[in-house]
Amino acid sequence: MKRTLLAGVAAGAAAGLAMAAVEMIYGWASSAHTAWDAPMGIWAYIGGLNHFGRPVDHIGPIVLGIGGHMLNAILVGIVFVELLRLLRKPPGVLVLGAAYGAGLWALQRYVFLPINTPADRLFTTGLISPQWVWWIAHLALGATIGLTYLLLERRWPATALQRAQPMHELPAEKAA
């Protein structure tokens, strides 16, 4: 359980950064948006559109949006790692991760977000970035969760083996 939680937190945090990078790079490169539109939009969904505007006037919503985004990413990372453990480490983890990210976007966009706001006023309709950017960001989220999971799964057996070896069995330069 501890290992699942740690792997999920690490995978979710890495994935949250990857997704944020996609959204923020788009905002930075766009002449109509800023790099801070996505984090501001996250908090504006909760607090209202008066929390969205010029970044210099909305530092609080930016910080709260980043915090909310990272907490969500960590939560979905933990869920993904637990699902993989229940499936007994299936093959194609990167593809499963990308599909998981796409599924999360579809669920969020078409089920959860319209609960609070009518579909024509959602920030996902272009206020922050076009639909294709959201899809790519969520594919990056899922693929990064899968990649981080794979990297951790490969590393942990090696570190567990090293910890299990008595000192007299280690090579001389490591024992000193």
Residue, then its C-alpha position, 0 to 999 in steps of 0.5 A: m500500500k505504501r509503495t502504491l501511494l508513493a508511486g501514485v504521488a510521484a507519477g501524479a506530480a510528474a504528470g501534473l507538471a507535464m500537463a501544465a507545461v503543455e497548457m502553459i507553453y501554448g499560452w506563452a506562444s499564443s498572442a491571445h493568451t498568457a502562460w498563466d491562463a490555465p491555472m487562473g482558469i482552474w480557480a475561476y471555475i471554482g470562484g467565478l470568472n472575476h478570478f480570471g484576467r490579467p495575471v498581475d491582478h490574479i496572483g491568488p487564483i494562479v497559486l490556488g489553481i496550480g495547487g488544485h491542479m497538482l492535487n488532482a493530478i496526484l489523486v489521478g496518479i494514485v488511482f492509476v497506479e492502484l488500477l495497474r496493481l489490480l490488473r497485475k502490471p498489464p503490458g502497454v502501460l504507456v498506451l494505457g496511461a495515454a488512454y487514461g488521460a484521454g478518458l479523464w479529459a472526456l469525463q471532466r469536459y462532458v460530465f463534471l465541468p458542465i455541472n457548475t457552468p453551462a457548456d457554452r460558458l466553460f473555459t474549455t471552449g477557447l477562453i484558455s486554449p482550444q480543444w486540441v490543446w486540452w486533448i494533448a495536455h491530457l494525453a501528456l498527463g496520462a502518458t507521463i503517469g504511465l512512464t513514471y510508473l514504469l520507471l519506478e517499477r524498474r528501479w524499486p526491485a533493484t533498490a530492494l535487492q541492494r537493501a537486502q544484501p548483507m554488507h559482506e556481500l557488497p563489492a569492496e568499494k561500496a562496503a567502505 
